[in-house]
């Protein structure tokens, strides 16, 4: 299913295998989502997603109202129907990633948020669905930190210090090597750090998490590094970014999970050939 039109509110696109494909072009969908749509169209197992087209970002940058509250419930319900999961639910919870995507590739220049929708109410359901307490607490720990840094603009240093203390105490090399009990306590302390730094609790309403994450991605279009990159590469400032909201796949689920990126050319020298950068038991930020 695809919704298109001249009204910015109609520039919301669905991507799912077997859904007939989307008619949106790269300028509307952004480079990342446009390629997801191409892969879904040929039957590759692409997790379902909906995309706010670039017109949403352009409107937001103009200081005009963007009616996220009026359209997000409809498209979240579509994701729930496609996945058989419930956003923020106590049973079979759905978590999503919120990703930027300009019409021209700008790798690493804008923000991404993962594990959106995870909250206290969904922890038990997530554990029942996966049988993996380490994954549950690692995902929650990551969310608290990334949401704090990207959305609330908290400094990373207090989180760095907290994680370094836990790593030292348990004699491991990195946070990802901690067991689930340590990750559980680290997460609880991270929630305390979040509250201390911003004066309010970490948001437990998944809808608030999603709304604020989308706005943060819009804002990242005008981040210093993104503006500098566009200037160096002669990319039009007015393009704006699309936002892709996609059902999560957890690369940090253990030794049979992972995260990576693949190229048909070596990005260092341009030579033809498969080039893959992949890490087991990791999410993209690793």
JOMO-V389188 format. One record per residue. N is the residue number from 1. RES is the residue in three letters. D_LAST is the distance of its C-alpha to the last C-alpha in Angstrom with 2 decimals. Layout:
n:N res:RES d_last:D_LAST
n:N res:RES d_last:D_LAST
//
This chain:
n:1 res:UNK d_last:33.57
n:2 res:UNK d_last:33.28
n:3 res:UNK d_last:34.67
n:4 res:UNK d_last:35.70
n:5 res:UNK d_last:38.30
n:6 res:UNK d_last:39.26
n:7 res:UNK d_last:38.35
n:8 res:UNK d_last:34.74
n:9 res:UNK d_last:34.55
n:10 res:UNK d_last:35.20
n:11 res:UNK d_last:32.26
n:12 res:UNK d_last:30.07
n:13 res:UNK d_last:29.13
n:14 res:UNK d_last:28.28
n:15 res:UNK d_last:26.29
n:16 res:UNK d_last:26.92
n:17 res:UNK d_last:28.10
n:18 res:UNK d_last:31.90
n:19 res:UNK d_last:32.32
n:20 res:UNK d_last:34.24
n:21 res:UNK d_last:31.72
n:22 res:UNK d_last:31.40
n:23 res:UNK d_last:33.79
n:24 res:UNK d_last:31.54
n:25 res:UNK d_last:30.94
n:26 res:UNK d_last:28.01
n:27 res:UNK d_last:29.40
n:28 res:UNK d_last:29.35
n:29 res:UNK d_last:26.22
n:30 res:UNK d_last:23.95
n:31 res:UNK d_last:22.61
n:32 res:UNK d_last:19.67
n:33 res:UNK d_last:21.90
n:34 res:UNK d_last:24.80
n:35 res:UNK d_last:23.05
n:36 res:UNK d_last:21.98
n:37 res:UNK d_last:25.69
n:38 res:UNK d_last:26.81
n:39 res:UNK d_last:24.80
n:40 res:UNK d_last:26.18
n:41 res:UNK d_last:29.61
n:42 res:UNK d_last:29.70
n:43 res:UNK d_last:28.68
n:44 res:UNK d_last:25.05
n:45 res:UNK d_last:23.35
n:46 res:UNK d_last:21.60
n:47 res:UNK d_last:20.81
n:48 res:UNK d_last:23.40
n:49 res:UNK d_last:22.79
n:50 res:UNK d_last:24.96
n:51 res:UNK d_last:24.73
n:52 res:UNK d_last:26.35
n:53 res:UNK d_last:27.82
n:54 res:UNK d_last:27.69
n:55 res:UNK d_last:31.07
n:56 res:UNK d_last:29.55
n:57 res:UNK d_last:27.54
n:58 res:UNK d_last:30.62
n:59 res:UNK d_last:32.79
n:60 res:UNK d_last:30.52
n:61 res:UNK d_last:30.46
n:62 res:UNK d_last:34.26
n:63 res:UNK d_last:34.40
n:64 res:UNK d_last:35.79
n:65 res:UNK d_last:35.12
n:66 res:UNK d_last:32.52
n:67 res:UNK d_last:33.63
n:68 res:UNK d_last:30.38
n:69 res:UNK d_last:32.15
n:70 res:UNK d_last:34.67
n:71 res:UNK d_last:32.48
n:72 res:UNK d_last:29.26
n:73 res:UNK d_last:31.10
n:74 res:UNK d_last:32.58
n:75 res:UNK d_last:29.40
n:76 res:UNK d_last:27.47
n:77 res:UNK d_last:30.47
n:78 res:UNK d_last:30.16
n:79 res:UNK d_last:26.55
n:80 res:UNK d_last:27.86
n:81 res:UNK d_last:30.67
n:82 res:UNK d_last:28.55
n:83 res:UNK d_last:26.18
n:84 res:UNK d_last:28.77
n:85 res:UNK d_last:26.63
n:86 res:UNK d_last:27.34
n:87 res:UNK d_last:25.19
n:88 res:UNK d_last:24.87
n:89 res:UNK d_last:27.42
n:90 res:UNK d_last:28.30
n:91 res:UNK d_last:28.62
n:92 res:UNK d_last:26.18
n:93 res:UNK d_last:24.04
n:94 res:UNK d_last:22.30
n:95 res:UNK d_last:18.94
n:96 res:UNK d_last:17.86
n:97 res:UNK d_last:15.28
n:98 res:UNK d_last:16.79
n:99 res:UNK d_last:15.99
n:100 res:UNK d_last:17.86
n:101 res:UNK d_last:19.74
n:102 res:UNK d_last:22.38
n:103 res:UNK d_last:25.14
n:104 res:UNK d_last:23.93
n:105 res:UNK d_last:20.36
n:106 res:UNK d_last:18.57
n:107 res:UNK d_last:15.02
n:108 res:UNK d_last:12.62
n:109 res:UNK d_last:15.81
n:110 res:UNK d_last:15.97
n:111 res:UNK d_last:14.26
n:112 res:UNK d_last:12.73
n:113 res:UNK d_last:13.01
n:114 res:UNK d_last:12.15
n:115 res:UNK d_last:14.35
n:116 res:UNK d_last:17.32
n:117 res:UNK d_last:20.51
n:118 res:UNK d_last:19.43
n:119 res:UNK d_last:22.00
n:120 res:UNK d_last:24.31
n:121 res:UNK d_last:26.70
n:122 res:UNK d_last:24.32
n:123 res:UNK d_last:22.73
n:124 res:UNK d_last:25.61
n:125 res:UNK d_last:25.73
n:126 res:UNK d_last:22.05
n:127 res:UNK d_last:22.73
n:128 res:UNK d_last:25.88
n:129 res:UNK d_last:24.33
n:130 res:UNK d_last:21.54
n:131 res:UNK d_last:23.16
n:132 res:UNK d_last:19.80
n:133 res:UNK d_last:19.82
n:134 res:UNK d_last:16.57
n:135 res:UNK d_last:14.80
n:136 res:UNK d_last:17.02
n:137 res:UNK d_last:16.36
n:138 res:UNK d_last:12.58
n:139 res:UNK d_last:12.66
n:140 res:UNK d_last:15.32
n:141 res:UNK d_last:13.72
n:142 res:UNK d_last:10.69
n:143 res:UNK d_last:13.45
n:144 res:UNK d_last:15.69
n:145 res:UNK d_last:13.43
n:146 res:UNK d_last:12.16
n:147 res:UNK d_last:15.76
n:148 res:UNK d_last:17.17
n:149 res:UNK d_last:15.47
n:150 res:UNK d_last:15.73
n:151 res:UNK d_last:18.93
n:152 res:UNK d_last:20.84
n:153 res:UNK d_last:19.80
n:154 res:UNK d_last:19.41
n:155 res:UNK d_last:18.45
n:156 res:UNK d_last:15.14
n:157 res:UNK d_last:17.15
n:158 res:UNK d_last:18.60
n:159 res:UNK d_last:15.37
n:160 res:UNK d_last:14.06
n:161 res:UNK d_last:17.46
n:162 res:UNK d_last:17.55
n:163 res:UNK d_last:14.36
n:164 res:UNK d_last:15.58
n:165 res:UNK d_last:18.91
n:166 res:UNK d_last:17.81
n:167 res:UNK d_last:15.93
n:168 res:UNK d_last:19.13
n:169 res:UNK d_last:21.44
n:170 res:UNK d_last:20.15
n:171 res:UNK d_last:19.83
n:172 res:UNK d_last:16.31
n:173 res:UNK d_last:13.75
n:174 res:UNK d_last:10.78
n:175 res:UNK d_last:10.69
n:176 res:UNK d_last:9.45
n:177 res:UNK d_last:12.71
n:178 res:UNK d_last:14.99
n:179 res:UNK d_last:17.54
n:180 res:UNK d_last:18.36
n:181 res:UNK d_last:21.15
n:182 res:UNK d_last:19.13
n:183 res:UNK d_last:16.43
n:184 res:UNK d_last:19.46
n:185 res:UNK d_last:20.95
n:186 res:UNK d_last:17.83
n:187 res:UNK d_last:17.61
n:188 res:UNK d_last:21.30
n:189 res:UNK d_last:21.08
n:190 res:UNK d_last:18.32
n:191 res:UNK d_last:20.84
n:192 res:UNK d_last:23.46
n:193 res:UNK d_last:21.54
n:194 res:UNK d_last:21.08
n:195 res:UNK d_last:24.81
n:196 res:UNK d_last:25.86
n:197 res:UNK d_last:24.12
n:198 res:UNK d_last:25.25
n:199 res:UNK d_last:28.35
n:200 res:UNK d_last:27.66
n:201 res:UNK d_last:25.96
n:202 res:UNK d_last:22.72
n:203 res:UNK d_last:24.11
n:204 res:UNK d_last:25.03
n:205 res:UNK d_last:26.44
n:206 res:UNK d_last:24.04
n:207 res:UNK d_last:26.18
n:208 res:UNK d_last:25.66
n:209 res:UNK d_last:21.87
n:210 res:UNK d_last:22.12
n:211 res:UNK d_last:24.76
n:212 res:UNK d_last:23.04
n:213 res:UNK d_last:19.70
n:214 res:UNK d_last:21.76
n:215 res:UNK d_last:23.57
n:216 res:UNK d_last:20.42
n:217 res:UNK d_last:19.39
n:218 res:UNK d_last:22.99
n:219 res:UNK d_last:22.82
n:220 res:UNK d_last:19.77
n:221 res:UNK d_last:22.14
n:222 res:UNK d_last:24.04
n:223 res:UNK d_last:21.31
n:224 res:UNK d_last:22.23
n:225 res:UNK d_last:19.56
n:226 res:UNK d_last:20.49
n:227 res:UNK d_last:24.18
n:228 res:UNK d_last:23.90
n:229 res:UNK d_last:22.14
n:230 res:UNK d_last:24.88
n:231 res:UNK d_last:27.52
n:232 res:UNK d_last:26.44
n:233 res:UNK d_last:26.30
n:234 res:UNK d_last:29.37
n:235 res:UNK d_last:27.71
n:236 res:UNK d_last:29.98
n:237 res:UNK d_last:29.01
n:238 res:UNK d_last:30.90
n:239 res:UNK d_last:28.87
n:240 res:UNK d_last:26.54
n:241 res:UNK d_last:23.48
n:242 res:UNK d_last:23.58
n:243 res:UNK d_last:21.50
n:244 res:UNK d_last:20.35
n:245 res:UNK d_last:20.33
n:246 res:UNK d_last:19.23
n:247 res:UNK d_last:19.35
n:248 res:UNK d_last:16.04
n:249 res:UNK d_last:14.97
n:250 res:UNK d_last:12.74
n:251 res:UNK d_last:10.26
n:252 res:UNK d_last:9.87
n:253 res:UNK d_last:13.62
n:254 res:UNK d_last:14.04
n:255 res:UNK d_last:14.75
n:256 res:UNK d_last:16.15
n:257 res:UNK d_last:13.24
n:258 res:UNK d_last:10.13
n:259 res:UNK d_last:8.47
n:260 res:UNK d_last:9.41
n:261 res:UNK d_last:11.99
n:262 res:UNK d_last:15.51
n:263 res:UNK d_last:18.30
n:264 res:UNK d_last:22.01
n:265 res:UNK d_last:22.26
n:266 res:UNK d_last:20.57
n:267 res:UNK d_last:18.99
n:268 res:UNK d_last:20.13
n:269 res:UNK d_last:23.75
n:270 res:UNK d_last:24.42
n:271 res:UNK d_last:25.88
n:272 res:UNK d_last:26.29
n:273 res:UNK d_last:24.28
n:274 res:UNK d_last:21.30
n:275 res:UNK d_last:18.01
n:276 res:UNK d_last:14.85
n:277 res:UNK d_last:11.28
n:278 res:UNK d_last:9.96
n:279 res:UNK d_last:8.09
n:280 res:UNK d_last:10.02
n:281 res:UNK d_last:9.51
n:282 res:UNK d_last:6.04
n:283 res:UNK d_last:5.69
n:284 res:UNK d_last:5.36
n:285 res:UNK d_last:3.82
n:286 res:UNK d_last:0.00
//
